[in-house]
């Protein structure tokens, strides 16, 4: 009798893409599936959360500036210092920003800025894997601060009146100063 284990895993690639089409790989490594994934799936399978399957989809992400590649794990429930507001992402940015109250460590936190992942950037790449293409275009997130952390969020597993996302995957990475000279593309593959 076999006992299949549910062991989701993921991989993150970060690419700098220049206007002439050339690309440089900045980072490639595994990520951490956080306990938020288990929380979200527990709401789904116990039928105690949202009644809409859309609320269990991974539809938001954040980038931040205070990640520590030596201090993170499955119990990570938030970015150390996520970018906040239009000022951080850019007034002429092409990303869709949302101000939402995330679930952090079992409670609703203060409102934070999230980027919406378009459905066109979510692709099934095998029977058990999904790739998220997260794009910070040439107009987005250009500041003096270096980006060094990213997180994926399940949309609204508790079924809140307005979405309350929960962190389901996280990865700090080597710092990169985002500028208008390139687009930053995160290729994030989750396998279930």
VOKOL-68626 format. One record per atom (N, C-alpha, C): residue number from 0; residue in three letters; chain; x, y, z. Coordinates in pm, whole numbers, m for minus. Layout:
BEGIN
n,res,chain,u,v,w
NUM,Ala,A,X,Y,Z $
...
! end
This chain:
BEGIN
n,res,chain,u,v,w
0,Unk,A,85,m118,0 $
0,Unk,A,0,0,0 $
0,Unk,A,90,124,0 $
1,Unk,A,73,209,m99 $
1,Unk,A,159,329,m106 $
1,Unk,A,92,447,m39 $
2,Unk,A,174,528,23 $
2,Unk,A,125,651,86 $
2,Unk,A,192,768,15 $
3,Unk,A,117,829,m76 $
3,Unk,A,172,943,m148 $
3,Unk,A,179,1062,m54 $
4,Unk,A,290,1132,m59 $
4,Unk,A,307,1252,22 $
4,Unk,A,287,1374,m66 $
5,Unk,A,224,1474,m10 $
5,Unk,A,208,1601,m80 $
5,Unk,A,330,1684,m46 $
6,Unk,A,420,1697,m143 $
6,Unk,A,544,1770,m119 $
6,Unk,A,564,1874,m229 $
7,Unk,A,491,1986,m220 $
7,Unk,A,510,2089,m321 $
7,Unk,A,650,2148,m313 $
8,Unk,A,701,2189,m428 $
8,Unk,A,832,2252,m431 $
8,Unk,A,831,2356,m542 $
9,Unk,A,934,2436,m547 $
9,Unk,A,936,2539,m648 $
9,Unk,A,1076,2582,m685 $
10,Unk,A,1083,2655,m795 $
10,Unk,A,1210,2707,m843 $
10,Unk,A,1187,2848,m895 $
11,Unk,A,1283,2935,m869 $
11,Unk,A,1273,3075,m910 $
11,Unk,A,1394,3112,m996 $
12,Unk,A,1367,3171,m1111 $
12,Unk,A,1470,3230,m1196 $
12,Unk,A,1440,3379,m1208 $
13,Unk,A,1543,3462,m1198 $
13,Unk,A,1526,3606,m1212 $
13,Unk,A,1612,3652,m1330 $
14,Unk,A,1547,3713,m1428 $
14,Unk,A,1613,3755,m1551 $
14,Unk,A,1606,3906,m1569 $
15,Unk,A,1717,3965,m1611 $
15,Unk,A,1718,4104,m1658 $
15,Unk,A,1704,4097,m1809 $
16,Unk,A,1601,4163,m1863 $
16,Unk,A,1577,4163,m2007 $
16,Unk,A,1589,4307,m2058 $
17,Unk,A,1677,4325,m2155 $
17,Unk,A,1706,4459,m2207 $
17,Unk,A,1621,4487,m2332 $
18,Unk,A,1605,4616,m2366 $
18,Unk,A,1520,4652,m2481 $
18,Unk,A,1561,4585,m2613 $
19,Unk,A,1688,4553,m2630 $
19,Unk,A,1732,4487,m2754 $
19,Unk,A,1706,4336,m2755 $
20,Unk,A,1645,4286,m2646 $
20,Unk,A,1611,4144,m2638 $
20,Unk,A,1713,4058,m2568 $
21,Unk,A,1831,4112,m2537 $
21,Unk,A,1931,4032,m2465 $
21,Unk,A,1885,4010,m2321 $
22,Unk,A,1932,3899,m2263 $
22,Unk,A,1891,3862,m2127 $
22,Unk,A,2013,3823,m2045 $
23,Unk,A,2008,3856,m1916 $
23,Unk,A,2109,3811,m1820 $
23,Unk,A,2038,3743,m1705 $
24,Unk,A,2084,3622,m1670 $
24,Unk,A,2029,3552,m1555 $
24,Unk,A,2091,3610,m1428 $
25,Unk,A,2005,3664,m1340 $
25,Unk,A,2054,3722,m1215 $
25,Unk,A,2056,3618,m1102 $
26,Unk,A,1959,3528,m1102 $
26,Unk,A,1944,3434,m990 $
26,Unk,A,1866,3313,m1036 $
27,Unk,A,1901,3197,m987 $
27,Unk,A,1823,3075,m1009 $
27,Unk,A,1844,2984,m889 $
28,Unk,A,1736,2946,m824 $
28,Unk,A,1746,2858,m708 $
28,Unk,A,1605,2812,m670 $
29,Unk,A,1600,2715,m579 $
29,Unk,A,1472,2670,m527 $
29,Unk,A,1411,2780,m439 $
30,Unk,A,1283,2765,m409 $
30,Unk,A,1218,2856,m315 $
30,Unk,A,1162,2776,m198 $
31,Unk,A,1101,2844,m107 $
31,Unk,A,1039,2778,8 $
31,Unk,A,887,2788,m6 $
32,Unk,A,821,2675,3 $
32,Unk,A,676,2674,15 $
32,Unk,A,648,2697,164 $
33,Unk,A,576,2803,194 $
33,Unk,A,555,2839,335 $
33,Unk,A,433,2770,394 $
34,Unk,A,421,2780,524 $
34,Unk,A,307,2719,593 $
34,Unk,A,174,2781,550 $
35,Unk,A,179,2900,490 $
35,Unk,A,57,2962,437 $
35,Unk,A,m10,2877,331 $
36,Unk,A,68,2800,255 $
36,Unk,A,10,2709,156 $
36,Unk,A,m76,2606,227 $
37,Unk,A,m24,2551,337 $
37,Unk,A,m101,2453,414 $
37,Unk,A,m226,2514,474 $
38,Unk,A,m216,2636,522 $
38,Unk,A,m333,2705,579 $
38,Unk,A,m439,2722,472 $
39,Unk,A,m397,2772,354 $
39,Unk,A,m493,2793,246 $
39,Unk,A,m559,2664,203 $
40,Unk,A,m480,2558,188 $
40,Unk,A,m537,2429,146 $
40,Unk,A,m626,2369,255 $
41,Unk,A,m595,2395,381 $
41,Unk,A,m681,2347,490 $
41,Unk,A,m819,2413,482 $
42,Unk,A,m822,2542,453 $
42,Unk,A,m950,2611,433 $
42,Unk,A,m1026,2550,316 $
43,Unk,A,m955,2520,207 $
43,Unk,A,m1019,2464,89 $
43,Unk,A,m1077,2325,118 $
44,Unk,A,m995,2235,173 $
44,Unk,A,m1039,2097,190 $
44,Unk,A,m1136,2076,305 $
45,Unk,A,m1137,2168,400 $
45,Unk,A,m1233,2157,510 $
45,Unk,A,m1361,2233,480 $
46,Unk,A,m1366,2301,365 $
46,Unk,A,m1483,2382,325 $
46,Unk,A,m1518,2484,432 $
47,Unk,A,m1416,2538,498 $
47,Unk,A,m1441,2637,604 $
47,Unk,A,m1401,2779,563 $
48,Unk,A,m1348,2793,440 $
48,Unk,A,m1306,2925,394 $
48,Unk,A,m1397,2976,284 $
49,Unk,A,m1338,3033,182 $
49,Unk,A,m1413,3090,71 $
49,Unk,A,m1490,2982,m5 $
50,Unk,A,m1602,3024,m64 $
50,Unk,A,m1682,2935,m147 $
50,Unk,A,m1641,2944,m294 $
51,Unk,A,m1546,3033,m326 $
51,Unk,A,m1504,3054,m464 $
51,Unk,A,m1364,2996,m487 $
52,Unk,A,m1349,2913,m588 $
52,Unk,A,m1219,2852,m617 $
52,Unk,A,m1117,2959,m655 $
53,Unk,A,m1162,3070,m710 $
53,Unk,A,m1071,3180,m746 $
53,Unk,A,m993,3228,m624 $
54,Unk,A,m1056,3226,m508 $
54,Unk,A,m990,3275,m387 $
54,Unk,A,m873,3188,m342 $
55,Unk,A,m865,3065,m395 $
55,Unk,A,m755,2975,m360 $
55,Unk,A,m642,2980,m465 $
56,Unk,A,m658,3061,m566 $
56,Unk,A,m555,3074,m668 $
56,Unk,A,m446,3170,m621 $
57,Unk,A,m326,3150,m673 $
57,Unk,A,m213,3240,m645 $
57,Unk,A,m221,3352,m747 $
58,Unk,A,m267,3471,m702 $
58,Unk,A,m294,3581,m794 $
58,Unk,A,m224,3711,m756 $
59,Unk,A,m140,3709,m654 $
59,Unk,A,m70,3831,m614 $
59,Unk,A,75,3800,m579 $
60,Unk,A,160,3903,m590 $
60,Unk,A,297,3892,m543 $
60,Unk,A,342,4025,m486 $
61,Unk,A,450,4019,m410 $
61,Unk,A,516,4137,m357 $
61,Unk,A,666,4121,m379 $
62,Unk,A,735,4232,m395 $
62,Unk,A,880,4235,m390 $
62,Unk,A,919,4326,m275 $
63,Unk,A,1038,4300,m219 $
63,Unk,A,1082,4378,m105 $
63,Unk,A,1231,4401,m104 $
64,Unk,A,1275,4469,2 $
64,Unk,A,1413,4518,7 $
64,Unk,A,1492,4474,131 $
65,Unk,A,1437,4388,213 $
65,Unk,A,1509,4349,336 $
65,Unk,A,1517,4199,357 $
66,Unk,A,1516,4122,250 $
66,Unk,A,1527,3977,262 $
66,Unk,A,1666,3937,308 $
67,Unk,A,1673,3823,375 $
67,Unk,A,1800,3771,425 $
67,Unk,A,1813,3626,376 $
68,Unk,A,1907,3601,286 $
68,Unk,A,1920,3466,229 $
68,Unk,A,1965,3363,332 $
69,Unk,A,2002,3408,451 $
69,Unk,A,2043,3315,556 $
69,Unk,A,1938,3297,665 $
70,Unk,A,1823,3364,652 $
70,Unk,A,1723,3359,758 $
70,Unk,A,1582,3359,700 $
71,Unk,A,1536,3241,656 $
71,Unk,A,1400,3226,608 $
71,Unk,A,1367,3077,610 $
72,Unk,A,1239,3045,604 $
72,Unk,A,1200,2905,605 $
72,Unk,A,1050,2889,591 $
73,Unk,A,1000,2769,617 $
73,Unk,A,858,2741,598 $
73,Unk,A,768,2824,689 $
74,Unk,A,822,2872,800 $
74,Unk,A,740,2953,891 $
74,Unk,A,737,3101,852 $
75,Unk,A,806,3139,744 $
75,Unk,A,800,3278,697 $
75,Unk,A,657,3310,658 $
76,Unk,A,603,3420,708 $
76,Unk,A,464,3455,678 $
76,Unk,A,447,3593,617 $
77,Unk,A,559,3663,594 $
77,Unk,A,551,3795,530 $
77,Unk,A,688,3832,475 $
78,Unk,A,690,3930,385 $
78,Unk,A,816,3985,340 $
78,Unk,A,869,4074,451 $
79,Unk,A,1001,4082,462 $
79,Unk,A,1060,4165,567 $
79,Unk,A,1028,4312,547 $
80,Unk,A,1035,4359,422 $
80,Unk,A,1008,4500,393 $
80,Unk,A,957,4513,249 $
81,Unk,A,825,4489,228 $
81,Unk,A,771,4496,92 $
81,Unk,A,765,4640,41 $
82,Unk,A,777,4654,m92 $
82,Unk,A,758,4786,m151 $
82,Unk,A,615,4830,m124 $
83,Unk,A,597,4960,m107 $
83,Unk,A,464,5009,m75 $
83,Unk,A,421,5124,m162 $
84,Unk,A,303,5112,m222 $
84,Unk,A,238,5221,m292 $
84,Unk,A,293,5255,m428 $
85,Unk,A,221,5344,m494 $
85,Unk,A,257,5388,m628 $
85,Unk,A,394,5453,m631 $
86,Unk,A,431,5522,m525 $
86,Unk,A,561,5588,m522 $
86,Unk,A,674,5485,m538 $
87,Unk,A,658,5368,m478 $
87,Unk,A,762,5265,m487 $
87,Unk,A,759,5191,m620 $
88,Unk,A,639,5166,m673 $
88,Unk,A,628,5090,m798 $
88,Unk,A,641,5179,m921 $
89,Unk,A,605,5307,m907 $
89,Unk,A,617,5401,m1018 $
89,Unk,A,482,5446,m1070 $
90,Unk,A,468,5577,m1091 $
90,Unk,A,339,5631,m1134 $
90,Unk,A,303,5591,m1276 $
91,Unk,A,400,5560,m1360 $
91,Unk,A,372,5520,m1498 $
91,Unk,A,393,5370,m1519 $
92,Unk,A,394,5296,m1411 $
92,Unk,A,415,5153,m1417 $
92,Unk,A,298,5083,m1487 $
93,Unk,A,327,4970,m1550 $
93,Unk,A,223,4891,m1614 $
93,Unk,A,164,4784,m1522 $
94,Unk,A,216,4768,m1401 $
94,Unk,A,161,4667,m1311 $
94,Unk,A,32,4717,m1248 $
95,Unk,A,m53,4623,m1209 $
95,Unk,A,m176,4656,m1138 $
95,Unk,A,m151,4637,m990 $
96,Unk,A,m157,4747,m916 $
96,Unk,A,m134,4743,m772 $
96,Unk,A,m268,4735,m699 $
97,Unk,A,m266,4668,m585 $
97,Unk,A,m384,4659,m500 $
97,Unk,A,m342,4679,m355 $
98,Unk,A,m420,4753,m282 $
98,Unk,A,m398,4769,m138 $
98,Unk,A,m487,4667,m68 $
99,Unk,A,m426,4569,m2 $
99,Unk,A,m499,4460,61 $
99,Unk,A,m446,4436,202 $
100,Unk,A,m531,4379,286 $
100,Unk,A,m490,4340,422 $
100,Unk,A,m455,4191,420 $
101,Unk,A,m326,4158,431 $
101,Unk,A,m288,4018,428 $
101,Unk,A,m310,3948,562 $
102,Unk,A,m313,3817,556 $
102,Unk,A,m313,3734,676 $
102,Unk,A,m167,3710,710 $
103,Unk,A,m127,3749,831 $
103,Unk,A,11,3730,875 $
103,Unk,A,11,3668,1014 $
104,Unk,A,68,3550,1023 $
104,Unk,A,78,3480,1151 $
104,Unk,A,m59,3459,1215 $
105,Unk,A,m161,3430,1133 $
105,Unk,A,m294,3398,1182 $
105,Unk,A,m387,3516,1201 $
106,Unk,A,m341,3638,1179 $
106,Unk,A,m425,3757,1199 $
106,Unk,A,m418,3848,1077 $
107,Unk,A,m520,3935,1065 $
107,Unk,A,m516,4036,959 $
107,Unk,A,m416,4144,996 $
108,Unk,A,m331,4179,901 $
108,Unk,A,m230,4283,921 $
108,Unk,A,m281,4414,861 $
109,Unk,A,m201,4517,875 $
109,Unk,A,m233,4646,813 $
109,Unk,A,m225,4632,662 $
110,Unk,A,m291,4721,593 $
110,Unk,A,m295,4720,447 $
110,Unk,A,m154,4733,388 $
111,Unk,A,m127,4655,282 $
111,Unk,A,0,4658,212 $
111,Unk,A,m27,4660,61 $
112,Unk,A,75,4696,m16 $
112,Unk,A,63,4699,m161 $
112,Unk,A,101,4562,m219 $
113,Unk,A,14,4512,m306 $
113,Unk,A,36,4386,m377 $
113,Unk,A,27,4411,m526 $
114,Unk,A,96,4330,m604 $
114,Unk,A,85,4335,m749 $
114,Unk,A,m3,4218,m792 $
115,Unk,A,m97,4246,m880 $
115,Unk,A,m186,4143,m932 $
115,Unk,A,m116,4067,m1044 $
116,Unk,A,m128,3936,m1044 $
116,Unk,A,m71,3852,m1150 $
116,Unk,A,m180,3830,m1255 $
117,Unk,A,m158,3879,m1378 $
117,Unk,A,m259,3856,m1482 $
117,Unk,A,m270,3707,m1514 $
118,Unk,A,m390,3660,m1546 $
118,Unk,A,m409,3520,m1581 $
118,Unk,A,m322,3482,m1701 $
119,Unk,A,m295,3579,m1790 $
119,Unk,A,m213,3551,m1908 $
119,Unk,A,m68,3518,m1870 $
120,Unk,A,m29,3544,m1744 $
120,Unk,A,107,3516,m1698 $
120,Unk,A,115,3391,m1611 $
121,Unk,A,10,3309,m1614 $
121,Unk,A,7,3184,m1538 $
121,Unk,A,m9,3070,m1638 $
122,Unk,A,89,2977,m1639 $
122,Unk,A,88,2871,m1739 $
122,Unk,A,112,2734,m1677 $
123,Unk,A,35,2638,m1719 $
123,Unk,A,58,2498,m1681 $
123,Unk,A,173,2449,m1768 $
124,Unk,A,282,2405,m1707 $
124,Unk,A,398,2359,m1785 $
124,Unk,A,415,2207,m1784 $
125,Unk,A,341,2139,m1698 $
125,Unk,A,335,1993,m1697 $
125,Unk,A,208,1954,m1621 $
126,Unk,A,186,1824,m1605 $
126,Unk,A,66,1780,m1532 $
126,Unk,A,65,1827,m1388 $
127,Unk,A,185,1850,m1334 $
127,Unk,A,193,1884,m1191 $
127,Unk,A,263,2016,m1163 $
128,Unk,A,288,2099,m1267 $
128,Unk,A,363,2222,m1244 $
128,Unk,A,296,2343,m1311 $
129,Unk,A,304,2455,m1243 $
129,Unk,A,251,2582,m1292 $
129,Unk,A,364,2685,m1286 $
130,Unk,A,377,2766,m1393 $
130,Unk,A,478,2872,m1395 $
130,Unk,A,408,3008,m1393 $
131,Unk,A,457,3093,m1302 $
131,Unk,A,411,3231,m1291 $
131,Unk,A,519,3320,m1349 $
132,Unk,A,482,3405,m1445 $
132,Unk,A,575,3500,m1503 $
132,Unk,A,542,3636,m1444 $
133,Unk,A,628,3683,m1354 $
133,Unk,A,606,3808,m1283 $
133,Unk,A,696,3913,m1345 $
134,Unk,A,638,4024,m1387 $
134,Unk,A,710,4123,m1466 $
134,Unk,A,713,4258,m1395 $
135,Unk,A,834,4309,m1377 $
135,Unk,A,854,4448,m1336 $
135,Unk,A,916,4517,m1458 $
136,Unk,A,833,4587,m1536 $
136,Unk,A,876,4646,m1662 $
136,Unk,A,974,4762,m1638 $
137,Unk,A,1018,4822,m1748 $
137,Unk,A,1119,4928,m1741 $
137,Unk,A,1073,5048,m1659 $
138,Unk,A,943,5064,m1642 $
138,Unk,A,888,5178,m1567 $
138,Unk,A,859,5145,m1421 $
139,Unk,A,884,5023,m1379 $
139,Unk,A,837,4976,m1249 $
139,Unk,A,950,4952,m1150 $
140,Unk,A,928,4996,m1026 $
140,Unk,A,1016,4967,m911 $
140,Unk,A,1158,5020,m928 $
141,Unk,A,1172,5133,m994 $
141,Unk,A,1303,5196,m1011 $
141,Unk,A,1325,5292,m894 $
142,Unk,A,1415,5256,m805 $
142,Unk,A,1441,5341,m689 $
142,Unk,A,1586,5323,m646 $
143,Unk,A,1620,5389,m539 $
143,Unk,A,1756,5376,m487 $
143,Unk,A,1776,5246,m408 $
144,Unk,A,1665,5181,m372 $
144,Unk,A,1675,5059,m292 $
144,Unk,A,1696,4938,m382 $
145,Unk,A,1768,4839,m330 $
145,Unk,A,1791,4716,m403 $
145,Unk,A,1686,4612,m365 $
146,Unk,A,1624,4552,m464 $
146,Unk,A,1528,4445,m440 $
146,Unk,A,1604,4319,m400 $
147,Unk,A,1550,4244,m301 $
147,Unk,A,1617,4120,m263 $
147,Unk,A,1524,4016,m200 $
148,Unk,A,1392,4031,m219 $
148,Unk,A,1299,3929,m170 $
148,Unk,A,1171,3936,m252 $
149,Unk,A,1104,3821,m262 $
149,Unk,A,979,3813,m337 $
149,Unk,A,889,3706,m274 $
150,Unk,A,760,3727,m282 $
150,Unk,A,665,3630,m229 $
150,Unk,A,543,3615,m318 $
151,Unk,A,490,3493,m324 $
151,Unk,A,364,3463,m393 $
151,Unk,A,254,3449,m290 $
152,Unk,A,133,3495,m325 $
152,Unk,A,22,3495,m230 $
152,Unk,A,m103,3431,m288 $
153,Unk,A,m166,3344,m208 $
153,Unk,A,m298,3292,m238 $
153,Unk,A,m397,3406,m215 $
154,Unk,A,m493,3422,m303 $
154,Unk,A,m575,3542,m310 $
154,Unk,A,m659,3570,m185 $
155,Unk,A,m741,3477,m140 $
155,Unk,A,m836,3508,m33 $
155,Unk,A,m895,3381,28 $
156,Unk,A,m810,3293,85 $
156,Unk,A,m860,3162,128 $
156,Unk,A,m966,3166,238 $
157,Unk,A,m968,3268,320 $
157,Unk,A,m1068,3275,427 $
157,Unk,A,m1203,3325,378 $
158,Unk,A,m1206,3379,254 $
158,Unk,A,m1332,3429,199 $
158,Unk,A,m1370,3565,255 $
159,Unk,A,m1272,3646,290 $
159,Unk,A,m1299,3780,343 $
159,Unk,A,m1378,3864,244 $
160,Unk,A,m1450,3964,294 $
160,Unk,A,m1531,4052,209 $
160,Unk,A,m1445,4120,103 $
161,Unk,A,m1326,4163,142 $
161,Unk,A,m1227,4208,45 $
161,Unk,A,m1111,4110,58 $
162,Unk,A,m1034,4088,m48 $
162,Unk,A,m930,3985,m43 $
162,Unk,A,m830,4004,70 $
163,Unk,A,m802,3893,138 $
163,Unk,A,m699,3887,243 $
163,Unk,A,m599,3779,203 $
164,Unk,A,m495,3818,127 $
164,Unk,A,m400,3719,77 $
164,Unk,A,m311,3660,186 $
165,Unk,A,m259,3540,158 $
165,Unk,A,m167,3474,250 $
165,Unk,A,m44,3426,171 $
166,Unk,A,74,3447,229 $
166,Unk,A,200,3409,166 $
166,Unk,A,209,3257,155 $
167,Unk,A,235,3207,31 $
167,Unk,A,244,3063,9 $
167,Unk,A,381,3019,m42 $
168,Unk,A,460,3111,m94 $
168,Unk,A,596,3080,m140 $
168,Unk,A,680,3205,m125 $
169,Unk,A,807,3185,m89 $
169,Unk,A,893,3299,m57 $
169,Unk,A,1036,3269,m98 $
170,Unk,A,1108,3376,m137 $
170,Unk,A,1250,3360,m165 $
170,Unk,A,1325,3491,m155 $
171,Unk,A,1421,3500,m63 $
171,Unk,A,1517,3611,m70 $
171,Unk,A,1620,3577,m178 $
172,Unk,A,1681,3679,m237 $
172,Unk,A,1778,3657,m343 $
172,Unk,A,1887,3764,m337 $
173,Unk,A,1992,3745,m416 $
173,Unk,A,2099,3843,m420 $
173,Unk,A,2043,3978,m463 $
174,Unk,A,2082,4086,m397 $
174,Unk,A,2025,4218,m425 $
174,Unk,A,2045,4261,m570 $
175,Unk,A,1944,4332,m620 $
175,Unk,A,1951,4388,m755 $
175,Unk,A,1887,4526,m754 $
176,Unk,A,1958,4622,m809 $
176,Unk,A,1903,4758,m820 $
176,Unk,A,1827,4766,m952 $
177,Unk,A,1696,4779,m943 $
177,Unk,A,1610,4788,m1061 $
177,Unk,A,1623,4927,m1121 $
178,Unk,A,1641,4935,m1252 $
178,Unk,A,1650,5063,m1322 $
178,Unk,A,1561,5060,m1445 $
179,Unk,A,1550,5175,m1511 $
179,Unk,A,1470,5185,m1633 $
179,Unk,A,1541,5125,m1754 $
180,Unk,A,1662,5074,m1736 $
180,Unk,A,1738,5018,m1847 $
180,Unk,A,1703,4873,m1878 $
181,Unk,A,1621,4810,m1790 $
181,Unk,A,1584,4670,m1815 $
181,Unk,A,1452,4637,m1748 $
182,Unk,A,1391,4530,m1796 $
182,Unk,A,1273,4470,m1734 $
182,Unk,A,1322,4354,m1649 $
183,Unk,A,1265,4340,m1532 $
183,Unk,A,1301,4230,m1443 $
183,Unk,A,1189,4127,m1451 $
184,Unk,A,1225,4004,m1489 $
184,Unk,A,1126,3897,m1503 $
184,Unk,A,1159,3785,m1407 $
185,Unk,A,1060,3749,m1327 $
185,Unk,A,1070,3639,m1232 $
185,Unk,A,992,3522,m1292 $
186,Unk,A,1062,3413,m1321 $
186,Unk,A,996,3290,m1367 $
186,Unk,A,990,3196,m1248 $
187,Unk,A,870,3181,m1195 $
187,Unk,A,853,3106,m1071 $
187,Unk,A,768,2982,m1100 $
188,Unk,A,828,2866,m1087 $
188,Unk,A,758,2740,m1115 $
188,Unk,A,728,2669,m985 $
189,Unk,A,603,2634,m965 $
189,Unk,A,562,2554,m848 $
189,Unk,A,519,2418,m899 $
190,Unk,A,568,2314,m830 $
190,Unk,A,532,2177,m868 $
190,Unk,A,463,2110,m751 $
191,Unk,A,352,2044,m781 $
191,Unk,A,272,1979,m676 $
191,Unk,A,271,1829,m695 $
! end
